[in-house]
């Protein structure tokens, strides 16, 4: 009898299996066609079968053999449904972005299981001292201003995919005879590299406009010699064959800011401006902000001061300016912060600058440190308005450093602009190791400016240089007349900072090699060139003392030389490897013969001592990109 029961049961199981089939597919953004990670594909049947897309937007789902409906949802996108036919085996699904995301009102979203999950309204009131407890909405201690009112979602677990990057139009080749000058502002930011690392570690290639080649190059430490004279910046230059175009030359221009021992650094007046809106609730946002700023607090001295301002639906001061010796009070204030509400970033910036001005140190380092994902959506939020606020405040000697956090709704373009206009640096913190590097390993370079408004102008000698192209720095280009204009803002160098710029050179006498050219100028004078001059180019640099308005001029000459890239110092080869990697990630029209194998070969032979392991990590990222591409 038991044998027959077993056979009957097996038959039922067989019928059940036969009634199910497996279907695979992808879910993508309907406009960018980028894969959506964490999208939920679900059956609204009794067993409520679901699947969640992986880093490549892929899913696999067991479905009935008959016609059925499947439902697709993803945070930041409008939900959709599709009728599945019995013959369907694969699906290519797309979702439209929900353009209402920035509205501050109650709505329904889909949670991780694909079920409706209402937003939660939170209210935080201020003025009076508050109880010593964690306060949702971010204010603890003493709040300032009107009541903060907003909305908070349940902790998100999917990618909003509303990240914004400014378009990059790559620099082209210019003829040295017709356009002998190239002028640009330096850039010590390195946010692009750590952001690219985040994409690759998540199994995706970054968007082309997220790859700023100069920031990738300048992410790495280079052993340039410290300035020895009165100037806080030293210039170095050399050249070798270009690895991705062997008929061309690659010129390296290197700058080094003077190193200042921590004990000799001026006192700091810092204001932490922390975004505690609902979009910051992810583990890689506000919790990581706390870790990063705690690492900075550990470096503070008694003469340093810290205040903490926050913003969500409105702005509030949670910690007045406090001595660096009272680390317990500072850390307690950080620990109480929680995310919730809309994002009044403009109001927060105004409050932070006001607090910094009230505690201004005449001969000290006055700086606002903004930590956010950049998603400002309440009050002053336009790029133009924020830029004007920051430009006004920097004239008072208060600089702005920007720390970007998170993914999905990350606003890279806005944060880069704010740091650029605020005479500060911009870093993307994707993990605690990056936070440690920013605030522990490079404490002085992150916070203390040794030279501001640093501009470079290179004059090329047409006797040796037919045409040239600056690799990267597209959003740092200046007009030639801006070089001598002390009113023109430019980049700043921190203590110990290095800056590297690469030019790809087509030597005089070489063919056009597919490069577009302009017609000869009818009225251009053929100026005589010194017959025996070995000078390939002249580098001019202008900088200002952080407390001065008048710039100083430095010059450096580079003579023409021929050497293979393998004969150059390790730092040169490493910079060339990173540049080639950036060209590949961007799929640049100027990538020439660049390949992942070539990049790996250069980098593996340029590791040097690599005390912190950054170059070894780079090699692993190149290997990941090679697999994904």
Phi and psi in degrees as a GROMACS rama.xvg file:
@    title "Ramachandran Plot"
@    xaxis  label "Phi"
@    yaxis  label "Psi"
@TYPE xy
-61.2  -34.1476  UNK-2
-62.7154  -43.1571  UNK-3
-67.9989  -39.1233  UNK-4
-60.0104  -40.2839  UNK-5
-63.3695  -43.2044  UNK-6
-63.8191  -41.2631  UNK-7
-62.8721  -43.8754  UNK-8
-62.1415  -43.3529  UNK-9
-61.7249  -36.4942  UNK-10
-65.8025  -43.0735  UNK-11
-61.4067  -42.1994  UNK-12
-62.1294  -41.8107  UNK-13
-61.6009  -43.6377  UNK-14
-62.0616  -39.1707  UNK-15
-64.2362  -43.3039  UNK-16
-63.5139  -43.2863  UNK-17
-64.9881  -24.2317  UNK-18
-79.4433  -5.70562  UNK-19
-114.54  150.099  UNK-20
-142.11  162.803  UNK-21
-104.394  136.585  UNK-22
-128.454  141.255  UNK-23
-118.04  160.486  UNK-24
-177.634  -175.543  UNK-25
-133.069  154.41  UNK-26
-122.74  126.938  UNK-27
-132.665  162.689  UNK-28
-67.4357  133.667  UNK-29
-71.4056  -17.781  UNK-30
-102.479  -51.404  UNK-31
-83.4661  -17.3642  UNK-32
61.7349  18.9611  UNK-33
-79.3045  143.809  UNK-34
-65.6461  144.521  UNK-35
-100.752  117.21  UNK-36
-86.2079  134.434  UNK-37
83.7163  9.56337  UNK-38
-68.6413  143.282  UNK-39
-101.736  124.126  UNK-40
-111.744  119.109  UNK-41
-135.695  152.575  UNK-42
-101.312  129.237  UNK-43
-92.4054  55.1102  UNK-44
-107.676  -174.991  UNK-45
-59.7173  -39.244  UNK-46
-84.6096  -6.38769  UNK-47
51.8776  49.1092  UNK-48
-64.9934  136.416  UNK-49
-139.283  158.94  UNK-50
-141.927  150.935  UNK-51
-119.224  132.183  UNK-52
-69.6176  148.031  UNK-53
-86.9479  -166.953  UNK-54
-63.5768  -21.8377  UNK-55
-98.8455  11.8799  UNK-56
75.7918  14.8467  UNK-57
-95.1234  149.947  UNK-58
-145.59  161.853  UNK-59
-139.384  129.822  UNK-60
-139.915  137.275  UNK-61
-84.5832  126.705  UNK-62
-133.238  160.3  UNK-63
-66.252  159.036  UNK-64
-75.5648  -24.275  UNK-65
-85.872  177.335  UNK-66
-59.7849  140.281  UNK-67
-155.98  165.73  UNK-68
-106.168  138.61  UNK-69
-118.109  150.248  UNK-70
-119.884  134.874  UNK-71
-119.662  132.805  UNK-72
-143.921  151.155  UNK-73
-158.219  133.272  UNK-74
-55.8684  131.585  UNK-75
93.4818  -1.18638  UNK-76
-131.135  154.377  UNK-77
-75.043  132.226  UNK-78
-66.4955  157.194  UNK-79
-146.685  167.326  UNK-80
-139.559  152.952  UNK-81
-139.934  135.999  UNK-82
-82.7202  128.794  UNK-83
-101.046  124.399  UNK-84
-91.3403  157.691  UNK-85
-58.7207  -29.1041  UNK-86
-84.2718  -10.6839  UNK-87
-68.6209  131.266  UNK-88
-118.17  -31.2927  UNK-89
-133.102  152.74  UNK-90
-132.743  139.385  UNK-91
-115.059  102.268  UNK-92
-106.584  147.458  UNK-93
-132.308  151.328  UNK-94
-125.698  149.47  UNK-95
-95.1077  141.125  UNK-96
-63.7507  144.022  UNK-97
-86.5309  102.437  UNK-98
-73.4218  -3.66122  UNK-99
-89.1333  3.33972  UNK-100
-57.1408  -33.7128  UNK-101
-82.9458  -4.6085  UNK-102
-73.3536  141.387  UNK-103
-98.419  87.8196  UNK-104
-157.963  163.454  UNK-105
-75.8582  139.124  UNK-106
-152.526  175.38  UNK-107
-110.596  135.632  UNK-108
-123.408  173.878  UNK-109
-97.9077  133.284  UNK-110
-87.9995  -171.394  UNK-111
-61.7313  -25.4345  UNK-112
-92.864  1.81753  UNK-113
83.59  12.3717  UNK-114
-101.314  155.031  UNK-115
-61.6214  138.891  UNK-116
-138.84  109.135  UNK-117
-70.8164  150.148  UNK-118
-72.8394  156.984  UNK-119
-112.276  126.568  UNK-120
-80.2829  138.47  UNK-121
-131.343  145.785  UNK-122
-130.043  130.101  UNK-123
-124.266  123.224  UNK-124
-105.368  158.329  UNK-125
-134.829  -159.364  UNK-126
84.2923  -59.7128  UNK-127
-80.8567  153.41  UNK-128
-57.0334  140.969  UNK-129
-105.164  163.854  UNK-130
-65.6891  150.975  UNK-131
-78.6219  85.1674  UNK-132
-155.482  161.89  UNK-133
-67.7972  132.287  UNK-134
-119.714  115.152  UNK-135
-63.7355  132.87  UNK-136
106.9  -10.2069  UNK-137
96.3351  -8.57975  UNK-138
-97.1759  131.075  UNK-139
-140.33  158.394  UNK-140
82.289  -118.31  UNK-141
-117.531  120.355  UNK-142
-91.2784  156.178  UNK-143
-127.214  134.741  UNK-144
99.4936  -163.51  UNK-145
-78.766  174.434  UNK-146
-61.1784  143.184  UNK-147
-95.4427  126.47  UNK-148
-133.614  131.338  UNK-149
-165.391  -163.724  UNK-150
-132.276  144.301  UNK-151
-128.931  134.208  UNK-152
-82.5817  160.265  UNK-153
-61.7625  153.575  UNK-154
-48.8895  118.138  UNK-155
-70.1119  151.172  UNK-156
-135.908  10.7681  UNK-157
-127.395  166.461  UNK-158
-87.7515  122.661  UNK-159
-69.6438  -27.5462  UNK-160
53.6344  46.0928  UNK-161
-121.029  32.7034  UNK-162
-68.5054  144.586  UNK-163
-121.088  131.282  UNK-164
-133.06  137.575  UNK-165
-71.3309  142.176  UNK-166
-64.9388  143.093  UNK-167
-114.227  117.776  UNK-168
-100.312  107.712  UNK-169
-59.649  144.539  UNK-170
-60.8093  143.982  UNK-171
-108.297  174.909  UNK-172
-77.3345  138.49  UNK-173
-120.818  142.11  UNK-174
-77.6426  135.128  UNK-175
-67.4176  -29.2139  UNK-176
-70.7134  -42.0083  UNK-177
-88.8105  -30.4573  UNK-178
-135.281  74.5539  UNK-179
-72.5165  -13.1932  UNK-180
-106.919  138.923  UNK-181
-129.193  123.481  UNK-182
-128.171  132.509  UNK-183
-156.209  162.853  UNK-184
-89.9124  142.608  UNK-185
-68.9141  165.111  UNK-186
-145.747  116.272  UNK-187
-102.206  2.6841  UNK-188
-65.7843  154.812  UNK-189
-139.16  20.1156  UNK-190
-60.6548  -36.809  UNK-191
-60.4441  -39.5317  UNK-192
-64.3512  -49.0471  UNK-193
-68.1858  -28.7511  UNK-194
-69.5799  -43.5081  UNK-195
-60.1138  -41.0555  UNK-196
-59.4595  -41.6209  UNK-197
-60.3952  -44.5678  UNK-198
-60.4244  -49.2972  UNK-199
-65.6397  -39.0671  UNK-200
-67.1425  -22.5741  UNK-201
-90.1282  4.19226  UNK-202
86.1761  18.5785  UNK-203
-128.006  150.643  UNK-204
-79.0783  142.648  UNK-205
-73.1953  155.874  UNK-206
-59.835  146.78  UNK-207
-56.1942  -38.6243  UNK-208
-77.0509  -7.30763  UNK-209
-82.3687  -10.8645  UNK-210
-98.2922  99.9057  UNK-211
-101.571  108.676  UNK-212
-60.9793  -39.2194  UNK-213
-63.7136  -34.7965  UNK-214
-72.5769  -31.3066  UNK-215
-67.2973  -44.756  UNK-216
-61.5541  -44.4247  UNK-217
-80.5848  1.57689  UNK-218
-67.5593  -29.1082  UNK-219
-91.362  152.648  UNK-220
-81.4827  135.146  UNK-221
-125.647  142.24  UNK-222
-85.8046  59.0896  UNK-223
-81.2196  146.767  UNK-224
-72.1403  145.405  UNK-225
-69.4003  145.705  UNK-226
-57.4039  143.679  UNK-227
-110.855  -18.3302  UNK-228
-94.2064  -157.593  UNK-229
-77.2185  -21.3348  UNK-230
-76.7813  142.764  UNK-231
-81.8321  0.457191  UNK-232
-131.654  138.355  UNK-233
-115.559  146.15  UNK-234
-112.668  135.666  UNK-235
-132.833  152.488  UNK-236
-153.305  145.663  UNK-237
-158.856  176.136  UNK-238
-151.336  158.027  UNK-239
-161.404  177.811  UNK-240
-64.1175  144.649  UNK-241
-83.3834  121.587  UNK-242
-63.6791  -32.0002  UNK-243
-93.7914  -0.824961  UNK-244
-153.887  87.9789  UNK-245
-63.4002  -22.445  UNK-246
-77.9158  -8.50254  UNK-247
-103.164  168.383  UNK-248
-112.12  153.062  UNK-249
-117.879  120.12  UNK-250
-100.281  131.007  UNK-251
-108.691  125.255  UNK-252
-112.984  122.764  UNK-253
-123.116  137.116  UNK-254
-122.205  146.214  UNK-255
-133.405  123.957  UNK-256
-83.2628  146.14  UNK-257
-63.1559  142.195  UNK-258
-83.9541  135.638  UNK-259
-123.587  126.418  UNK-260
-64.0921  146.014  UNK-261
-54.4015  -39.6439  UNK-262
-66.1184  -23.1157  UNK-263
-95.6796  -3.17775  UNK-264
-70.4372  144.64  UNK-265
-66.2688  161.204  UNK-266
-63.7299  150.941  UNK-267
-113.003  139.18  UNK-268
-115.501  98.5431  UNK-269
-109.085  144.103  UNK-270
-125.463  115.213  UNK-271
-80.1341  119.458  UNK-272
-108.761  110.252  UNK-273
-116.126  126.477  UNK-274
-76.7375  116.004  UNK-275
-118.37  27.7479  UNK-276
-72.3656  172.01  UNK-277
-58.6128  -30.5317  UNK-278
-69.7185  -9.78805  UNK-279
-96.774  11.9089  UNK-280
-80.4351  -11.8425  UNK-281
-62.4867  153.958  UNK-282
-59.3267  -30.0177  UNK-283
-91.4706  17.3091  UNK-284
-118.836  -102.918  UNK-285
-57.2289  -44.0684  UNK-286
-58.0344  -38.1291  UNK-287
-72.9973  -33.2334  UNK-288
-56.7598  -47.025  UNK-289
-59.1918  -45.8816  UNK-290
-60.3937  -44.1402  UNK-291
-63.134  -47.1863  UNK-292
-71.8439  -28.3564  UNK-293
-65.3227  -36.3089  UNK-294
-63.3551  -37.1555  UNK-295
-69.3099  -43.1756  UNK-296
-57.2436  -36.6866  UNK-297
-62.5831  -21.3089  UNK-298
-91.254  -8.80809  UNK-299
-73.0882  149.339  UNK-300
-106.554  173.103  UNK-301
-60.6181  -36.0414  UNK-302
-77.1753  -11.3839  UNK-303
-82.3794  151.869  UNK-304
-130.207  146.09  UNK-305
-135.04  133.253  UNK-306
-119.428  155.009  UNK-307
-125.428  119.831  UNK-308
-115.256  148  UNK-309
-132.469  162.817  UNK-310
-147.031  141.154  UNK-311
-138.599  -105.404  UNK-312
-70.0124  -24.379  UNK-313
-149.694  -179.229  UNK-314
-106.578  149.157  UNK-315
-149.017  152.126  UNK-316
-100.311  114.479  UNK-317
-98.7734  -14.7437  UNK-318
-148.09  118.121  UNK-319
-68.415  169.564  UNK-320
-56.2479  122.772  UNK-321
-129.761  139.905  UNK-322
-61.5409  145.638  UNK-323
-63.2557  -18.2829  UNK-324
-74.2075  -22.6919  UNK-325
-91.2184  62.1443  UNK-326
-65.3917  -30.0887  UNK-327
-61.6268  -44.4886  UNK-328
-64.1637  -40.1721  UNK-329
-66.6829  -45.9355  UNK-330
-66.9226  -36.5657  UNK-331
-61.7184  -42.4735  UNK-332
-63.4283  -39.5893  UNK-333
-65.1829  -42.4607  UNK-334
-62.5213  -28.4584  UNK-335
-79.0414  -10.4272  UNK-336
-73.657  135.358  UNK-337
-135.414  158.176  UNK-338
-93.7653  142.247  UNK-339
169.592  135.159  UNK-340
117.364  177.011  UNK-341
-82.5878  -171.748  UNK-342
-125.896  90.6319  UNK-343
-91.3972  68.6423  UNK-344
-64.0073  -39.6091  UNK-345
-60.7893  -43.4031  UNK-346
-63.3481  -37.9311  UNK-347
-64.6312  -41.5978  UNK-348
-63.7001  -42.0565  UNK-349
-61.1094  -44.3284  UNK-350
-64.5364  -41.7133  UNK-351
-63.2089  -45.1764  UNK-352
-65.4531  -38.2042  UNK-353
-61.7608  -42.801  UNK-354
-65.6431  -41.9903  UNK-355
-63.9652  -39.5952  UNK-356
-66.6045  -35.7532  UNK-357
-68.264  -21.0495  UNK-358
-118.463  26.3669  UNK-359
-58.2147  133.295  UNK-360
-102.869  117.327  UNK-361
-57.7485  -44.7641  UNK-362
-111.26  22.2047  UNK-363
-109.444  -170.271  UNK-364
-101.394  106.535  UNK-365
-104.282  118.652  UNK-366
-150.99  138.008  UNK-367
-98.4608  132.909  UNK-368
-113.991  107.278  UNK-369
-93.2492  127.367  UNK-370
-119.462  114.918  UNK-371
-163.349  168.901  UNK-372
-94.6821  -2.36404  UNK-373
86.1328  7.20652  UNK-374
-90.7438  74.0006  UNK-375
-81.5873  129.244  UNK-376
-141.635  8.69953  UNK-377
-131.78  137.749  UNK-378
72.0296  -146.805  UNK-379
-65.0391  113.576  UNK-380
-139.773  -12.2202  UNK-381
-70.4673  150.469  UNK-382
-58.3834  -41.2409  UNK-383
-63.7924  -45.6085  UNK-384
-64.5461  -45.5217  UNK-385
-63.7456  -39.7852  UNK-386
-61.7877  -42.8689  UNK-387
-66.2794  -38.1072  UNK-388
-59.8987  -47.9615  UNK-389
-68.9536  -39.5678  UNK-390
-63.6755  -37.0924  UNK-391
-65.5403  -43.384  UNK-392
-72.423  -31.4388  UNK-393
-67.0356  -26.217  UNK-394
-67.5778  -17.9458  UNK-395
-86.1392  -1.07012  UNK-396
89.7748  16.3813  UNK-397
-106.915  115.173  UNK-398
-96.5867  164.238  UNK-399
-125.91  122.928  UNK-400
-107.661  143.654  UNK-401
-122.702  130.59  UNK-402
-115.656  118.883  UNK-403
-95.5734  141.972  UNK-404
-135.396  152.822  UNK-405
88.5357  -171.103  UNK-406
-153.888  167.83  UNK-407
92.773  -59.5999  UNK-408
-115.658  24.4913  UNK-409
-68.3378  132.061  UNK-410
-109.411  76.3471  UNK-411
-60.8367  -42.7382  UNK-412
-62.0776  -40.5537  UNK-413
-68.8283  -42.766  UNK-414
-68.6181  -38.8238  UNK-415
-62.4059  -41.4678  UNK-416
-63.0308  -44.7909  UNK-417
-62.0019  -44.7926  UNK-418
-65.6354  -39.8084  UNK-419
-61.1707  -46.4117  UNK-420
-77.7097  -17.1576  UNK-421
-95.2716  12.6263  UNK-422
55.7388  40.3046  UNK-423
-134.385  -173.149  UNK-424
-109.539  161.691  UNK-425
-129.053  122.859  UNK-426
-129.962  145.056  UNK-427
-105.055  122.362  UNK-428
-100.817  103.821  UNK-429
-99.1267  -10.9529  UNK-430
-162.312  172.011  UNK-431
-67.0044  -29.6853  UNK-432
-61.6907  -38.6787  UNK-433
-68.0083  -36.7  UNK-434
-63.5984  -42.3556  UNK-435
-62.6723  -42.376  UNK-436
-62.8669  -42.744  UNK-437
-65.6092  -42.0372  UNK-438
-110.388  -5.46963  UNK-439
-117.834  -62.9131  UNK-440
-61.6281  -41.0142  UNK-441
-118.758  43.9617  UNK-442
-54.358  -49.2824  UNK-443
-66.0357  -46.4646  UNK-444
-64.3348  -31.6215  UNK-445
-70.9602  -37.7404  UNK-446
-110.596  -21.5987  UNK-447
-117.106  115.895  UNK-448
-84.5042  129.52  UNK-449
-105.067  -19.3637  UNK-450
-152.607  130.008  UNK-451
-113.681  164.945  UNK-452
49.4867  52.8607  UNK-453
-85.4747  121.041  UNK-454
-125.252  146.639  UNK-455
-119.141  140.53  UNK-456
-135.813  123.647  UNK-457
-111.896  130.369  UNK-458
-108.933  122.307  UNK-459
-96.0492  139.575  UNK-460
-89.3064  114.011  UNK-461
-65.1679  -12.4313  UNK-462
-63.3811  -32.5843  UNK-463
-111.899  -27.6423  UNK-464
-113.38  118.163  UNK-465
-80.0585  -49.3107  UNK-466
-153.056  164.153  UNK-467
-144.465  158.344  UNK-468
-144.912  124.802  UNK-469
-77.3568  127.678  UNK-470
-85.873  109.341  UNK-471
84.0538  -164.204  UNK-472
63.2078  23.9374  UNK-473
-58.6785  -37.5707  UNK-474
-92.2767  14.9285  UNK-475
-119.364  7.69554  UNK-476
-69.1194  143.57  UNK-477
-124.141  157.338  UNK-478
-70.2005  150.735  UNK-479
-58.4092  -36.5691  UNK-480
-71.5756  -16.211  UNK-481
-68.5226  -20.4889  UNK-482
-61.5512  -41.0034  UNK-483
-94.8669  5.01526  UNK-484
-94.6892  105.593  UNK-485
-70.6806  -8.762  UNK-486
-85.3662  -10.97  UNK-487
-83.0189  122.927  UNK-488
-71.3457  147.321  UNK-489
-149.044  -173.765  UNK-490
-75.9843  165.362  UNK-491
-123.271  150.814  UNK-492
-114.563  132.621  UNK-493
-91.1077  170.307  UNK-494
-59.0615  123.817  UNK-495
79.947  -1.60308  UNK-496
-65.8909  148.627  UNK-497
-118.081  149.073  UNK-498
-131.893  134.385  UNK-499
-127.603  131.702  UNK-500
-126.513  139.748  UNK-501
-118.247  135.921  UNK-502
-116.117  131.706  UNK-503
-90.3938  125.406  UNK-504
-114.291  130.973  UNK-505
-97.1142  115.78  UNK-506
-63.9407  153.217  UNK-507
-58.7958  140.787  UNK-508
91.7835  -13.8178  UNK-509
-78.1448  158.078  UNK-510
-73.5955  171.582  UNK-511
-69.1646  -27.4988  UNK-512
50.7345  44.0286  UNK-513
82.6468  -3.78681  UNK-514
-78.8426  132.551  UNK-515
-65.7812  146.95  UNK-516
-130.785  162.028  UNK-517
-102.864  158.941  UNK-518
-65.3335  151.269  UNK-519
-57.1759  142.271  UNK-520
-77.5013  132.594  UNK-521
-70.2207  -37.5801  UNK-522
-108.769  5.71249  UNK-523
-68.6147  128.208  UNK-524
-75.8615  142.399  UNK-525
-90.261  89.1718  UNK-526
-70.3686  138.078  UNK-527
-67.1477  143.351  UNK-528
-111.87  135.639  UNK-529
-55.1102  125.571  UNK-530
-59.3249  -41.1792  UNK-531
-105.664  11.4446  UNK-532
-71.6263  125.709  UNK-533
-88.7119  4.39711  UNK-534
-73.5201  120.829  UNK-535
-86.1608  -33.7477  UNK-536
-163.755  160.826  UNK-537
-122.239  131.295  UNK-538
-102.863  127.58  UNK-539
-117.943  136.617  UNK-540
-128.905  134.167  UNK-541
-118.102  140.284  UNK-542
-147.27  162.09  UNK-543
-122.284  144.379  UNK-544
-60.8028  140.283  UNK-545
-54.3453  -21.8014  UNK-546
-104.804  5.29089  UNK-547
-114.301  160.834  UNK-548
-107.779  -11.7847  UNK-549
-103.592  135.897  UNK-550
-87.7177  160.363  UNK-551
-114.678  152.08  UNK-552
-113.22  133.492  UNK-553
-124.144  148.269  UNK-554
-133.667  155.047  UNK-555
-152.081  136.449  UNK-556
-108.161  138.191  UNK-557
-115.95  121.578  UNK-558
-82.1523  150.408  UNK-559
-65.0157  133.867  UNK-560
-148.983  153.882  UNK-561
-119.57  121.229  UNK-562
-153.482  152.718  UNK-563
-76.7464  149.32  UNK-564
-57.7951  -29.6662  UNK-565
-70.4269  -15.413  UNK-566
-90.9391  -3.57431  UNK-567
-84.2095  164.722  UNK-568
-61.7174  160.518  UNK-569
-57.0403  -38.5755  UNK-570
-63.2521  -37.8356  UNK-571
-62.903  -48.088  UNK-572
-64.1291  -36.8638  UNK-573
-66.1716  -44.3395  UNK-574
-61.0874  -40.717  UNK-575
-65.4732  -38.8815  UNK-576
-63.2631  -44.6768  UNK-577
-65.9979  -40.2059  UNK-578
-61.3783  -45.4495  UNK-579
-61.071  -38.7519  UNK-580
-62.9559  -43.2571  UNK-581
-61.6437  -40.9706  UNK-582
-63.1853  -37.9264  UNK-583
-68.0282  -44.4778  UNK-584
-63.2769  -34.0537  UNK-585
-82.0215  -8.78902  UNK-586
50.6738  48.5348  UNK-587
-64.1103  144.706  UNK-588
-68.8499  -11.6551  UNK-589
-104.042  13.9571  UNK-590
-72.9993  -14.5329  UNK-591
54.2112  -125.203  UNK-592
-97.2731  18.7061  UNK-593
-60.6828  142.441  UNK-594
-147.914  161.042  UNK-595
-63.7592  -36.184  UNK-596
-62.3934  -41.539  UNK-597
-65.4808  -43.5768  UNK-598
-60.6123  -45.0537  UNK-599
-62.972  -41.284  UNK-600
-61.9276  -45.1834  UNK-601
-62.8115  -47.5523  UNK-602
-67.8188  -40.175  UNK-603
-65.6611  -26.6725  UNK-604
-96.0158  11.1204  UNK-605
-130.227  22.9344  UNK-606
-71.2238  -34.5504  UNK-607
60.5755  -148.007  UNK-608
-72.9355  -36.8244  UNK-609
47.7783  54.7617  UNK-610
-54.9198  -42.0172  UNK-611
-89.8799  -6.90931  UNK-612
80.7105  13.784  UNK-613
-68.6347  -36.9753  UNK-614
-72.0424  -35.9811  UNK-615
-63.7022  -40.2448  UNK-616
-63.1545  -39.926  UNK-617
-57.7951  -44.5084  UNK-618
-59.0393  -40.8416  UNK-619
-67.0986  -36.8538  UNK-620
-65.6427  -39.3346  UNK-621
-61.4905  -41.5429  UNK-622
-64.2751  -38.2758  UNK-623
-64.5747  -44.5416  UNK-624
-62.3103  -37.0603  UNK-625
-62.2456  -36.9356  UNK-626
-73.6766  -42.1396  UNK-627
-70.7887  -37.8135  UNK-628
